[in-house]
């Protein structure tokens, strides 16, 4: 039987990753990288938060930048979205805890010059 909340998708990075460091009971630092991405679709665009743990998060922080497309695999969860007190809607926010990441389309900083 397969996990129903396991997802793999191509996403576009929308913002600069934010790094947070937590310590556990043994005072070992654990780094967590979070940022928002967009799932490209024809009709509706969906914004999802990605969470990377440990060394995978450090690699994402070092190698990927805004407007890059990446392939992510991980577990999808729904969180309650905090809104102002004027609305009574119960909004949900999608979040993926990423287990694997692959480059798809990366923005290049190199410019090709013609030699005359």
Biopython code that builds the backbone (N, CA, C, O; Angstrom):
import numpy as np
from Bio.PDB.StructureBuilder import StructureBuilder

atoms = [
    (1, "UNK", "N", (0.839, -1.166, 0.000)),
    (1, "UNK", "CA", (0.000, 0.000, 0.000)),
    (1, "UNK", "C", (0.890, 1.237, 0.000)),
    (1, "UNK", "O", (1.878, 1.281, 0.733)),
    (2, "UNK", "N", (0.565, 2.220, -0.792)),
    (2, "UNK", "CA", (1.380, 3.424, -0.944)),
    (2, "UNK", "C", (0.935, 4.514, 0.025)),
    (2, "UNK", "O", (-0.212, 4.545, 0.471)),
    (3, "UNK", "N", (1.866, 5.398, 0.336)),
    (3, "UNK", "CA", (1.531, 6.561, 1.163)),
    (3, "UNK", "C", (0.740, 7.546, 0.325)),
    (3, "UNK", "O", (1.148, 7.877, -0.788)),
    (4, "UNK", "N", (-0.370, 8.013, 0.834)),
    (4, "UNK", "CA", (-1.201, 8.917, 0.053)),
    (4, "UNK", "C", (-0.717, 10.361, 0.100)),
    (4, "UNK", "O", (-1.151, 11.181, -0.708)),
    (5, "UNK", "N", (0.173, 10.684, 1.031)),
    (5, "UNK", "CA", (0.618, 12.065, 1.115)),
    (5, "UNK", "C", (2.036, 12.259, 0.605)),
    (5, "UNK", "O", (2.630, 13.311, 0.841)),
    (6, "UNK", "N", (2.598, 11.267, -0.093)),
    (6, "UNK", "CA", (3.914, 11.403, -0.695)),
    (6, "UNK", "C", (3.737, 12.078, -2.049)),
    (6, "UNK", "O", (2.864, 11.695, -2.829)),
    (7, "UNK", "N", (4.564, 13.083, -2.329)),
    (7, "UNK", "CA", (4.390, 13.877, -3.541)),
    (7, "UNK", "C", (5.740, 14.083, -4.220)),
    (7, "UNK", "O", (6.771, 14.185, -3.555)),
    (8, "UNK", "N", (5.721, 14.141, -5.532)),
    (8, "UNK", "CA", (6.881, 14.589, -6.299)),
    (8, "UNK", "C", (6.364, 15.565, -7.345)),
    (8, "UNK", "O", (5.352, 15.317, -8.000)),
    (9, "UNK", "N", (7.074, 16.680, -7.490)),
    (9, "UNK", "CA", (6.590, 17.733, -8.372)),
    (9, "UNK", "C", (7.730, 18.641, -8.808)),
    (9, "UNK", "O", (8.770, 18.719, -8.154)),
    (10, "UNK", "N", (7.517, 19.315, -9.911)),
    (10, "UNK", "CA", (8.422, 20.378, -10.352)),
    (10, "UNK", "C", (7.892, 21.675, -9.768)),
    (10, "UNK", "O", (6.701, 21.965, -9.874)),
    (11, "UNK", "N", (8.778, 22.464, -9.146)),
    (11, "UNK", "CA", (8.368, 23.714, -8.531)),
    (11, "UNK", "C", (9.342, 24.824, -8.909)),
    (11, "UNK", "O", (10.492, 24.566, -9.263)),
    (12, "UNK", "N", (8.866, 26.054, -8.828)),
    (12, "UNK", "CA", (9.680, 27.243, -9.089)),
    (12, "UNK", "C", (9.922, 27.964, -7.774)),
    (12, "UNK", "O", (8.981, 28.233, -7.027)),
    (13, "UNK", "N", (11.177, 28.278, -7.487)),
    (13, "UNK", "CA", (11.529, 28.956, -6.238)),
    (13, "UNK", "C", (11.117, 30.420, -6.334)),
    (13, "UNK", "O", (11.499, 31.115, -7.276)),
    (14, "UNK", "N", (10.332, 30.893, -5.354)),
    (14, "UNK", "CA", (9.811, 32.255, -5.372)),
    (14, "UNK", "C", (10.575, 33.227, -4.483)),
    (14, "UNK", "O", (10.599, 34.426, -4.762)),
    (15, "UNK", "N", (11.193, 32.736, -3.428)),
    (15, "UNK", "CA", (11.832, 33.639, -2.482)),
    (15, "UNK", "C", (13.141, 33.053, -1.975)),
    (15, "UNK", "O", (13.421, 31.865, -2.141)),
    (16, "UNK", "N", (13.935, 33.917, -1.354)),
    (16, "UNK", "CA", (15.216, 33.501, -0.810)),
    (16, "UNK", "C", (14.975, 32.589, 0.395)),
    (16, "UNK", "O", (14.138, 32.894, 1.244)),
    (17, "UNK", "N", (15.707, 31.470, 0.472)),
    (17, "UNK", "CA", (15.520, 30.554, 1.606)),
    (17, "UNK", "C", (15.883, 31.202, 2.940)),
    (17, "UNK", "O", (16.811, 32.006, 3.028)),
    (18, "UNK", "N", (15.128, 30.832, 3.979)),
    (18, "UNK", "CA", (15.363, 31.322, 5.335)),
    (18, "UNK", "C", (15.883, 30.162, 6.162)),
    (18, "UNK", "O", (15.287, 29.085, 6.175)),
    (19, "UNK", "N", (17.003, 30.382, 6.857)),
    (19, "UNK", "CA", (17.614, 29.331, 7.662)),
    (19, "UNK", "C", (17.337, 29.571, 9.144)),
    (19, "UNK", "O", (17.504, 30.681, 9.651)),
    (20, "UNK", "N", (16.911, 28.510, 9.828)),
    (20, "UNK", "CA", (16.730, 28.537, 11.272)),
    (20, "UNK", "C", (17.508, 27.372, 11.859)),
    (20, "UNK", "O", (17.596, 26.307, 11.248)),
    (21, "UNK", "N", (18.071, 27.570, 13.040)),
    (21, "UNK", "CA", (18.838, 26.512, 13.699)),
    (21, "UNK", "C", (18.182, 26.188, 15.035)),
    (21, "UNK", "O", (17.939, 27.073, 15.855)),
    (22, "UNK", "N", (17.902, 24.907, 15.238)),
    (22, "UNK", "CA", (17.317, 24.423, 16.484)),
    (22, "UNK", "C", (18.318, 23.507, 17.166)),
    (22, "UNK", "O", (19.198, 22.947, 16.513)),
    (23, "UNK", "N", (18.187, 23.356, 18.468)),
    (23, "UNK", "CA", (19.004, 22.388, 19.199)),
    (23, "UNK", "C", (18.090, 21.359, 19.837)),
    (23, "UNK", "O", (16.998, 21.678, 20.308)),
    (24, "UNK", "N", (18.557, 20.112, 19.845)),
    (24, "UNK", "CA", (17.765, 19.051, 20.458)),
    (24, "UNK", "C", (18.233, 18.818, 21.894)),
    (24, "UNK", "O", (18.958, 19.644, 22.448)),
    (25, "UNK", "N", (17.832, 17.718, 22.493)),
    (25, "UNK", "CA", (18.157, 17.435, 23.898)),
    (25, "UNK", "C", (19.656, 17.303, 24.149)),
    (25, "UNK", "O", (20.130, 17.609, 25.242)),
    (26, "UNK", "N", (20.397, 16.854, 23.153)),
    (26, "UNK", "CA", (21.841, 16.680, 23.312)),
    (26, "UNK", "C", (22.623, 17.901, 22.838)),
    (26, "UNK", "O", (23.839, 17.829, 22.658)),
    (27, "UNK", "N", (21.931, 19.024, 22.636)),
    (27, "UNK", "CA", (22.509, 20.296, 22.190)),
    (27, "UNK", "C", (23.201, 20.211, 20.838)),
    (27, "UNK", "O", (24.127, 20.975, 20.567)),
    (28, "UNK", "N", (22.754, 19.279, 19.976)),
    (28, "UNK", "CA", (23.254, 19.212, 18.610)),
    (28, "UNK", "C", (22.444, 20.178, 17.754)),
    (28, "UNK", "O", (21.214, 20.136, 17.785)),
    (29, "UNK", "N", (23.106, 21.053, 16.986)),
    (29, "UNK", "CA", (22.349, 21.987, 16.147)),
    (29, "UNK", "C", (21.732, 21.271, 14.940)),
    (29, "UNK", "O", (22.382, 20.457, 14.285)),
    (30, "UNK", "N", (20.488, 21.585, 14.668)),
    (30, "UNK", "CA", (19.774, 21.058, 13.509)),
    (30, "UNK", "C", (19.311, 22.251, 12.690)),
    (30, "UNK", "O", (18.571, 23.100, 13.188)),
    (31, "UNK", "N", (19.744, 22.318, 11.432)),
    (31, "UNK", "CA", (19.350, 23.447, 10.592)),
    (31, "UNK", "C", (18.100, 23.097, 9.787)),
    (31, "UNK", "O", (17.947, 21.980, 9.295)),
    (32, "UNK", "N", (17.226, 24.069, 9.670)),
    (32, "UNK", "CA", (15.986, 23.938, 8.912)),
    (32, "UNK", "C", (15.923, 25.103, 7.936)),
    (32, "UNK", "O", (16.066, 26.262, 8.327)),
    (33, "UNK", "N", (15.708, 24.788, 6.666)),
    (33, "UNK", "CA", (15.601, 25.796, 5.620)),
    (33, "UNK", "C", (14.160, 25.799, 5.133)),
    (33, "UNK", "O", (13.612, 24.746, 4.807)),
    (34, "UNK", "N", (13.540, 26.985, 5.081)),
    (34, "UNK", "CA", (12.159, 27.110, 4.607)),
    (34, "UNK", "C", (12.067, 28.207, 3.560)),
    (34, "UNK", "O", (12.725, 29.243, 3.665)),
    (35, "UNK", "N", (11.237, 27.963, 2.544)),
    (35, "UNK", "CA", (10.907, 28.994, 1.560)),
    (35, "UNK", "C", (9.674, 28.567, 0.778)),
    (35, "UNK", "O", (9.253, 27.412, 0.828)),
    (36, "UNK", "N", (9.104, 29.530, 0.051)),
    (36, "UNK", "CA", (7.889, 29.276, -0.717)),
    (36, "UNK", "C", (8.226, 29.007, -2.175)),
    (36, "UNK", "O", (9.173, 29.567, -2.727)),
    (37, "UNK", "N", (7.428, 28.135, -2.785)),
    (37, "UNK", "CA", (7.596, 27.790, -4.194)),
    (37, "UNK", "C", (6.232, 27.816, -4.872)),
    (37, "UNK", "O", (5.188, 27.826, -4.220)),
    (38, "UNK", "N", (6.275, 27.825, -6.179)),
    (38, "UNK", "CA", (5.052, 27.819, -6.983)),
    (38, "UNK", "C", (5.027, 26.547, -7.810)),
    (38, "UNK", "O", (6.021, 26.187, -8.441)),
    (39, "UNK", "N", (3.881, 25.865, -7.806)),
    (39, "UNK", "CA", (3.681, 24.703, -8.658)),
    (39, "UNK", "C", (3.109, 25.220, -9.976)),
    (39, "UNK", "O", (1.998, 25.750, -9.997)),
    (40, "UNK", "N", (3.856, 25.073, -11.085)),
    (40, "UNK", "CA", (3.358, 25.620, -12.355)),
    (40, "UNK", "C", (2.185, 24.808, -12.900)),
    (40, "UNK", "O", (2.290, 23.596, -13.088)),
    (41, "UNK", "N", (1.092, 25.478, -13.145)),
    (41, "UNK", "CA", (-0.095, 24.868, -13.723)),
    (41, "UNK", "C", (-0.653, 25.813, -14.768)),
    (41, "UNK", "O", (-0.306, 26.993, -14.797)),
    (42, "UNK", "N", (-1.502, 25.303, -15.611)),
    (42, "UNK", "CA", (-2.067, 26.134, -16.675)),
    (42, "UNK", "C", (-3.122, 27.082, -16.121)),
    (42, "UNK", "O", (-3.107, 28.269, -16.450)),
    (43, "UNK", "N", (-4.020, 26.602, -15.307)),
    (43, "UNK", "CA", (-5.126, 27.436, -14.836)),
    (43, "UNK", "C", (-4.847, 28.108, -13.492)),
    (43, "UNK", "O", (-4.835, 29.336, -13.405)),
    (44, "UNK", "N", (-4.629, 27.339, -12.480)),
    (44, "UNK", "CA", (-4.442, 27.898, -11.139)),
    (44, "UNK", "C", (-3.001, 27.687, -10.697)),
    (44, "UNK", "O", (-2.424, 26.620, -10.904)),
    (45, "UNK", "N", (-2.436, 28.708, -10.093)),
    (45, "UNK", "CA", (-1.103, 28.551, -9.524)),
    (45, "UNK", "C", (-1.241, 28.274, -8.037)),
    (45, "UNK", "O", (-2.066, 28.879, -7.353)),
    (46, "UNK", "N", (-0.439, 27.367, -7.554)),
    (46, "UNK", "CA", (-0.487, 26.976, -6.156)),
    (46, "UNK", "C", (0.841, 27.343, -5.509)),
    (46, "UNK", "O", (1.907, 27.036, -6.043)),
    (47, "UNK", "N", (0.770, 28.000, -4.360)),
    (47, "UNK", "CA", (1.950, 28.362, -3.585)),
    (47, "UNK", "C", (2.072, 27.358, -2.435)),
    (47, "UNK", "O", (1.120, 27.139, -1.686)),
    (48, "UNK", "N", (3.260, 26.752, -2.307)),
    (48, "UNK", "CA", (3.518, 25.746, -1.281)),
    (48, "UNK", "C", (4.777, 26.136, -0.526)),
    (48, "UNK", "O", (5.702, 26.699, -1.111)),
    (49, "UNK", "N", (4.820, 25.845, 0.760)),
    (49, "UNK", "CA", (6.038, 26.041, 1.551)),
    (49, "UNK", "C", (6.841, 24.745, 1.555)),
    (49, "UNK", "O", (6.282, 23.662, 1.729)),
    (50, "UNK", "N", (8.156, 24.859, 1.364)),
    (50, "UNK", "CA", (9.048, 23.706, 1.423)),
    (50, "UNK", "C", (9.877, 23.784, 2.690)),
    (50, "UNK", "O", (10.287, 24.869, 3.103)),
    (51, "UNK", "N", (10.128, 22.631, 3.311)),
    (51, "UNK", "CA", (10.975, 22.543, 4.489)),
    (51, "UNK", "C", (12.071, 21.519, 4.225)),
    (51, "UNK", "O", (11.791, 20.367, 3.893)),
    (52, "UNK", "N", (13.323, 21.951, 4.375)),
    (52, "UNK", "CA", (14.482, 21.084, 4.189)),
    (52, "UNK", "C", (15.192, 20.952, 5.522)),
    (52, "UNK", "O", (15.372, 21.944, 6.228)),
    (53, "UNK", "N", (15.598, 19.745, 5.875)),
    (53, "UNK", "CA", (16.260, 19.486, 7.146)),
    (53, "UNK", "C", (17.721, 19.118, 6.921)),
    (53, "UNK", "O", (18.046, 18.413, 5.966)),
    (54, "UNK", "N", (18.601, 19.591, 7.797)),
    (54, "UNK", "CA", (19.995, 19.162, 7.847)),
    (54, "UNK", "C", (20.823, 19.514, 6.627)),
    (54, "UNK", "O", (20.735, 20.621, 6.095)),
    (55, "UNK", "N", (21.641, 18.541, 6.188)),
    (55, "UNK", "CA", (22.577, 18.773, 5.086)),
    (55, "UNK", "C", (21.876, 19.050, 3.767)),
    (55, "UNK", "O", (22.389, 19.810, 2.946)),
    (56, "UNK", "N", (20.721, 18.454, 3.552)),
    (56, "UNK", "CA", (19.974, 18.723, 2.325)),
    (56, "UNK", "C", (19.592, 20.190, 2.251)),
    (56, "UNK", "O", (19.660, 20.790, 1.178)),
    (57, "UNK", "N", (19.200, 20.770, 3.352)),
    (57, "UNK", "CA", (18.864, 22.196, 3.404)),
    (57, "UNK", "C", (20.069, 23.070, 3.128)),
    (57, "UNK", "O", (19.954, 24.093, 2.453)),
    (58, "UNK", "N", (21.229, 22.677, 3.644)),
    (58, "UNK", "CA", (22.451, 23.443, 3.382)),
    (58, "UNK", "C", (22.806, 23.409, 1.904)),
    (58, "UNK", "O", (23.237, 24.420, 1.348)),
    (59, "UNK", "N", (22.632, 22.254, 1.256)),
    (59, "UNK", "CA", (22.906, 22.150, -0.175)),
    (59, "UNK", "C", (21.957, 23.025, -0.985)),
    (59, "UNK", "O", (22.380, 23.693, -1.929)),
    (60, "UNK", "N", (20.687, 23.025, -0.623)),
    (60, "UNK", "CA", (19.705, 23.864, -1.322)),
    (60, "UNK", "C", (20.053, 25.338, -1.145)),
    (60, "UNK", "O", (19.951, 26.121, -2.090)),
    (61, "UNK", "N", (20.459, 25.712, 0.045)),
    (61, "UNK", "CA", (20.838, 27.094, 0.338)),
    (61, "UNK", "C", (22.026, 27.533, -0.510)),
    (61, "UNK", "O", (22.087, 28.683, -0.945)),
    (62, "UNK", "N", (22.964, 26.632, -0.745)),
    (62, "UNK", "CA", (24.180, 26.974, -1.481)),
    (62, "UNK", "C", (24.026, 26.919, -2.997)),
    (62, "UNK", "O", (24.672, 27.699, -3.698)),
    (63, "UNK", "N", (23.191, 26.022, -3.528)),
    (63, "UNK", "CA", (23.189, 25.770, -4.974)),
    (63, "UNK", "C", (22.008, 26.337, -5.734)),
    (63, "UNK", "O", (22.112, 26.527, -6.946)),
    (64, "UNK", "N", (20.895, 26.615, -5.083)),
    (64, "UNK", "CA", (19.706, 27.050, -5.804)),
    (64, "UNK", "C", (19.365, 28.488, -5.443)),
    (64, "UNK", "O", (19.676, 28.956, -4.348)),
    (65, "UNK", "N", (18.715, 29.191, -6.388)),
    (65, "UNK", "CA", (18.365, 30.584, -6.183)),
    (65, "UNK", "C", (16.969, 30.860, -6.721)),
    (65, "UNK", "O", (16.321, 29.975, -7.278)),
    (66, "UNK", "N", (16.517, 32.081, -6.551)),
    (66, "UNK", "CA", (15.177, 32.484, -6.985)),
    (66, "UNK", "C", (15.040, 32.264, -8.490)),
    (66, "UNK", "O", (15.989, 32.482, -9.243)),
    (67, "UNK", "N", (13.857, 31.831, -8.924)),
    (67, "UNK", "CA", (13.469, 31.543, -10.305)),
    (67, "UNK", "C", (14.063, 30.263, -10.866)),
    (67, "UNK", "O", (13.914, 30.001, -12.060)),
    (68, "UNK", "N", (14.729, 29.457, -10.056)),
    (68, "UNK", "CA", (15.164, 28.130, -10.474)),
    (68, "UNK", "C", (13.988, 27.165, -10.373)),
    (68, "UNK", "O", (13.127, 27.302, -9.504)),
    (69, "UNK", "N", (13.967, 26.179, -11.282)),
    (69, "UNK", "CA", (12.988, 25.100, -11.212)),
    (69, "UNK", "C", (13.688, 23.861, -10.675)),
    (69, "UNK", "O", (14.760, 23.486, -11.149)),
    (70, "UNK", "N", (13.074, 23.231, -9.686)),
    (70, "UNK", "CA", (13.632, 22.026, -9.102)),
    (70, "UNK", "C", (12.553, 20.958, -9.012)),
    (70, "UNK", "O", (11.359, 21.258, -9.005)),
    (71, "UNK", "N", (12.992, 19.709, -8.944)),
    (71, "UNK", "CA", (12.085, 18.590, -8.720)),
    (71, "UNK", "C", (12.235, 18.194, -7.257)),
    (71, "UNK", "O", (13.345, 17.934, -6.793)),
    (72, "UNK", "N", (11.131, 18.149, -6.537)),
    (72, "UNK", "CA", (11.175, 17.790, -5.117)),
    (72, "UNK", "C", (10.336, 16.538, -4.872)),
    (72, "UNK", "O", (9.325, 16.300, -5.534)),
    (73, "UNK", "N", (10.785, 15.752, -3.909)),
    (73, "UNK", "CA", (10.031, 14.597, -3.426)),
    (73, "UNK", "C", (9.938, 14.709, -1.917)),
    (73, "UNK", "O", (10.925, 15.011, -1.247)),
    (74, "UNK", "N", (8.760, 14.467, -1.387)),
    (74, "UNK", "CA", (8.612, 14.553, 0.056)),
    (74, "UNK", "C", (7.185, 14.299, 0.489)),
    (74, "UNK", "O", (6.345, 13.850, -0.291)),
    (75, "UNK", "N", (6.930, 14.600, 1.759)),
    (75, "UNK", "CA", (5.621, 14.375, 2.352)),
    (75, "UNK", "C", (4.842, 15.676, 2.446)),
    (75, "UNK", "O", (5.341, 16.683, 2.950)),
    (76, "UNK", "N", (3.617, 15.639, 1.956)),
    (76, "UNK", "CA", (2.724, 16.791, 1.948)),
    (76, "UNK", "C", (1.910, 16.812, 3.228)),
    (76, "UNK", "O", (1.374, 15.791, 3.659)),
    (77, "UNK", "N", (1.825, 17.998, 3.833)),
    (77, "UNK", "CA", (0.978, 18.158, 5.020)),
    (77, "UNK", "C", (0.208, 19.459, 4.903)),
    (77, "UNK", "O", (0.605, 20.364, 4.169)),
    (78, "UNK", "N", (-0.884, 19.547, 5.625)),
    (78, "UNK", "CA", (-1.714, 20.742, 5.641)),
    (78, "UNK", "C", (-1.640, 21.372, 7.024)),
    (78, "UNK", "O", (-1.844, 20.695, 8.032)),
    (79, "UNK", "N", (-1.352, 22.651, 7.071)),
    (79, "UNK", "CA", (-1.252, 23.396, 8.329)),
    (79, "UNK", "C", (-2.345, 24.455, 8.354)),
    (79, "UNK", "O", (-2.792, 24.919, 7.305)),
    (80, "UNK", "N", (-2.773, 24.835, 9.548)),
    (80, "UNK", "CA", (-3.720, 25.939, 9.672)),
    (80, "UNK", "C", (-2.997, 27.241, 9.393)),
    (80, "UNK", "O", (-1.925, 27.497, 9.943)),
    (81, "UNK", "N", (-3.584, 28.061, 8.540)),
    (81, "UNK", "CA", (-2.992, 29.343, 8.183)),
    (81, "UNK", "C", (-3.507, 30.414, 9.125)),
    (81, "UNK", "O", (-4.712, 30.523, 9.354)),
    (82, "UNK", "N", (-2.601, 31.199, 9.667)),
    (82, "UNK", "CA", (-2.998, 32.271, 10.583)),
    (82, "UNK", "C", (-3.506, 33.461, 9.775)),
    (82, "UNK", "O", (-2.829, 33.953, 8.873)),
    (83, "UNK", "N", (-4.696, 33.906, 10.113)),
    (83, "UNK", "CA", (-5.305, 35.065, 9.459)),
    (83, "UNK", "C", (-5.754, 36.030, 10.546)),
    (83, "UNK", "O", (-5.778, 35.695, 11.730)),
    (84, "UNK", "N", (-6.105, 37.225, 10.117)),
    (84, "UNK", "CA", (-6.575, 38.196, 11.114)),
    (84, "UNK", "C", (-7.899, 37.725, 11.719)),
    (84, "UNK", "O", (-8.544, 36.826, 11.180)),
    (85, "UNK", "N", (-8.290, 38.312, 12.804)),
    (85, "UNK", "CA", (-9.466, 37.869, 13.556)),
    (85, "UNK", "C", (-10.789, 38.261, 12.907)),
    (85, "UNK", "O", (-11.848, 37.872, 13.398)),
    (86, "UNK", "N", (-10.752, 39.021, 11.815)),
    (86, "UNK", "CA", (-11.994, 39.465, 11.191)),
    (86, "UNK", "C", (-12.679, 38.352, 10.406)),
    (86, "UNK", "O", (-13.900, 38.360, 10.250)),
    (87, "UNK", "N", (-11.898, 37.397, 9.911)),
    (87, "UNK", "CA", (-12.506, 36.319, 9.130)),
    (87, "UNK", "C", (-12.675, 35.086, 10.003)),
    (87, "UNK", "O", (-11.890, 34.846, 10.920)),
    (88, "UNK", "N", (-13.689, 34.323, 9.712)),
    (88, "UNK", "CA", (-13.932, 33.088, 10.460)),
    (88, "UNK", "C", (-13.587, 31.863, 9.627)),
    (88, "UNK", "O", (-13.890, 30.741, 10.033)),
    (89, "UNK", "N", (-12.960, 32.053, 8.474)),
    (89, "UNK", "CA", (-12.607, 30.927, 7.625)),
    (89, "UNK", "C", (-11.461, 30.139, 8.245)),
    (89, "UNK", "O", (-10.579, 30.698, 8.895)),
    (90, "UNK", "N", (-11.495, 28.843, 8.031)),
    (90, "UNK", "CA", (-10.417, 27.974, 8.475)),
    (90, "UNK", "C", (-9.556, 27.672, 7.248)),
    (90, "UNK", "O", (-9.820, 26.713, 6.523)),
    (91, "UNK", "N", (-8.532, 28.486, 7.018)),
    (91, "UNK", "CA", (-7.697, 28.329, 5.846)),
    (91, "UNK", "C", (-6.575, 27.338, 6.124)),
    (91, "UNK", "O", (-6.054, 27.264, 7.237)),
    (92, "UNK", "N", (-6.218, 26.587, 5.107)),
    (92, "UNK", "CA", (-5.149, 25.604, 5.210)),
    (92, "UNK", "C", (-3.971, 26.035, 4.343)),
    (92, "UNK", "O", (-4.151, 26.626, 3.278)),
    (93, "UNK", "N", (-2.767, 25.732, 4.814)),
    (93, "UNK", "CA", (-1.545, 26.026, 4.082)),
    (93, "UNK", "C", (-0.857, 24.703, 3.784)),
    (93, "UNK", "O", (-0.699, 23.870, 4.676)),
    (94, "UNK", "N", (-0.443, 24.503, 2.520)),
    (94, "UNK", "CA", (0.245, 23.272, 2.146)),
    (94, "UNK", "C", (1.732, 23.415, 2.411)),
    (94, "UNK", "O", (2.327, 24.458, 2.143)),
    (95, "UNK", "N", (2.326, 22.349, 2.944)),
    (95, "UNK", "CA", (3.759, 22.344, 3.242)),
    (95, "UNK", "C", (4.314, 20.975, 2.872)),
    (95, "UNK", "O", (3.684, 19.951, 3.136)),
    (96, "UNK", "N", (5.498, 20.962, 2.260)),
    (96, "UNK", "CA", (6.163, 19.713, 1.898)),
    (96, "UNK", "C", (7.457, 19.604, 2.691)),
    (96, "UNK", "O", (8.296, 20.503, 2.639)),
    (97, "UNK", "N", (7.622, 18.511, 3.422)),
    (97, "UNK", "CA", (8.901, 18.189, 4.051)),
    (97, "UNK", "C", (9.694, 17.401, 3.025)),
    (97, "UNK", "O", (9.381, 16.245, 2.740)),
    (98, "UNK", "N", (10.717, 18.028, 2.474)),
    (98, "UNK", "CA", (11.418, 17.488, 1.315)),
    (98, "UNK", "C", (12.434, 16.436, 1.744)),
    (98, "UNK", "O", (13.203, 16.637, 2.684)),
    (99, "UNK", "N", (12.416, 15.307, 1.032)),
    (99, "UNK", "CA", (13.381, 14.233, 1.255)),
    (99, "UNK", "C", (14.454, 14.201, 0.173)),
    (99, "UNK", "O", (15.608, 13.872, 0.448)),
    (100, "UNK", "N", (14.074, 14.542, -1.058)),
    (100, "UNK", "CA", (15.009, 14.555, -2.183)),
    (100, "UNK", "C", (14.737, 15.773, -3.042)),
    (100, "UNK", "O", (13.600, 16.226, -3.168)),
    (101, "UNK", "N", (15.809, 16.296, -3.633)),
    (101, "UNK", "CA", (15.687, 17.436, -4.539)),
    (101, "UNK", "C", (16.631, 17.224, -5.719)),
    (101, "UNK", "O", (17.758, 16.758, -5.551)),
    (102, "UNK", "N", (16.152, 17.577, -6.922)),
    (102, "UNK", "CA", (16.935, 17.439, -8.146)),
    (102, "UNK", "C", (16.849, 18.749, -8.929)),
    (102, "UNK", "O", (15.790, 19.377, -8.943)),
    (103, "UNK", "N", (17.929, 19.177, -9.578)),
    (103, "UNK", "CA", (17.846, 20.378, -10.423)),
    (103, "UNK", "C", (17.046, 20.076, -11.683)),
    (103, "UNK", "O", (17.120, 18.971, -12.221)),
    (104, "UNK", "N", (16.288, 21.051, -12.149)),
    (104, "UNK", "CA", (15.534, 20.887, -13.398)),
    (104, "UNK", "C", (15.939, 21.971, -14.384)),
    (104, "UNK", "O", (16.579, 21.664, -15.390)),
    (105, "UNK", "N", (15.595, 23.208, -14.137)),
    (105, "UNK", "CA", (16.031, 24.348, -14.939)),
    (105, "UNK", "C", (16.640, 25.368, -13.998)),
    (105, "UNK", "O", (15.951, 25.908, -13.133)),
    (106, "UNK", "N", (17.915, 25.634, -14.160)),
    (106, "UNK", "CA", (18.599, 26.563, -13.279)),
    (106, "UNK", "C", (18.934, 27.836, -14.034)),
    (106, "UNK", "O", (19.247, 27.802, -15.224)),
    (107, "UNK", "N", (18.867, 28.951, -13.335)),
    (107, "UNK", "CA", (19.206, 30.245, -13.914)),
    (107, "UNK", "C", (20.721, 30.349, -13.965)),
    (107, "UNK", "O", (21.399, 30.133, -12.961)),
    (108, "UNK", "N", (21.245, 30.678, -15.127)),
    (108, "UNK", "CA", (22.694, 30.764, -15.291)),
    (108, "UNK", "C", (23.165, 32.200, -15.123)),
    (108, "UNK", "O", (22.541, 33.130, -15.634)),
    (109, "UNK", "N", (24.267, 32.376, -14.405)),
    (109, "UNK", "CA", (24.859, 33.699, -14.233)),
    (109, "UNK", "C", (25.958, 33.965, -15.245)),
    (109, "UNK", "O", (26.590, 35.021, -15.224)),
    (110, "UNK", "N", (26.181, 33.015, -16.121)),
    (110, "UNK", "CA", (27.254, 33.161, -17.092)),
    (110, "UNK", "C", (26.739, 33.794, -18.369)),
    (110, "UNK", "O", (25.621, 33.511, -18.800)),
    (111, "UNK", "N", (27.540, 34.645, -18.971)),
    (111, "UNK", "CA", (27.173, 35.233, -20.259)),
    (111, "UNK", "C", (28.162, 34.732, -21.299)),
    (111, "UNK", "O", (29.369, 34.694, -21.060)),
    (112, "UNK", "N", (27.643, 34.354, -22.441)),
    (112, "UNK", "CA", (28.476, 33.845, -23.515)),
    (112, "UNK", "C", (28.848, 35.014, -24.425)),
    (112, "UNK", "O", (27.978, 35.741, -24.903)),
    (113, "UNK", "N", (30.136, 35.185, -24.655)),
    (113, "UNK", "CA", (30.611, 36.279, -25.505)),
    (113, "UNK", "C", (31.189, 35.708, -26.795)),
    (113, "UNK", "O", (31.831, 34.658, -26.796)),
    (114, "UNK", "N", (30.950, 36.421, -27.888)),
    (114, "UNK", "CA", (31.516, 36.041, -29.167)),
    (114, "UNK", "C", (32.953, 36.499, -29.242)),
    (114, "UNK", "O", (33.278, 37.624, -28.862)),
    (115, "UNK", "N", (33.807, 35.633, -29.728)),
    (115, "UNK", "CA", (35.191, 36.036, -29.973)),
    (115, "UNK", "C", (35.318, 36.502, -31.405)),
    (115, "UNK", "O", (35.047, 35.731, -32.326)),
    (116, "UNK", "N", (35.719, 37.730, -31.619)),
    (116, "UNK", "CA", (35.862, 38.253, -32.991)),
    (116, "UNK", "C", (37.248, 38.051, -33.503)),
    (116, "UNK", "O", (37.550, 38.428, -34.635)),
]
sb = StructureBuilder()
sb.init_structure("model")
sb.init_model(0)
sb.init_chain("A")
sb.init_seg("    ")
for serial, (resi, resn, name, xyz) in enumerate(atoms, 1):
    if name == "N":
        sb.init_residue(resn, " ", resi, " ")
    sb.init_atom(name, np.array(xyz, "f"), 0.0, 1.0, " ", f" {name:<3s}", serial, name[0])
structure = sb.get_structure()
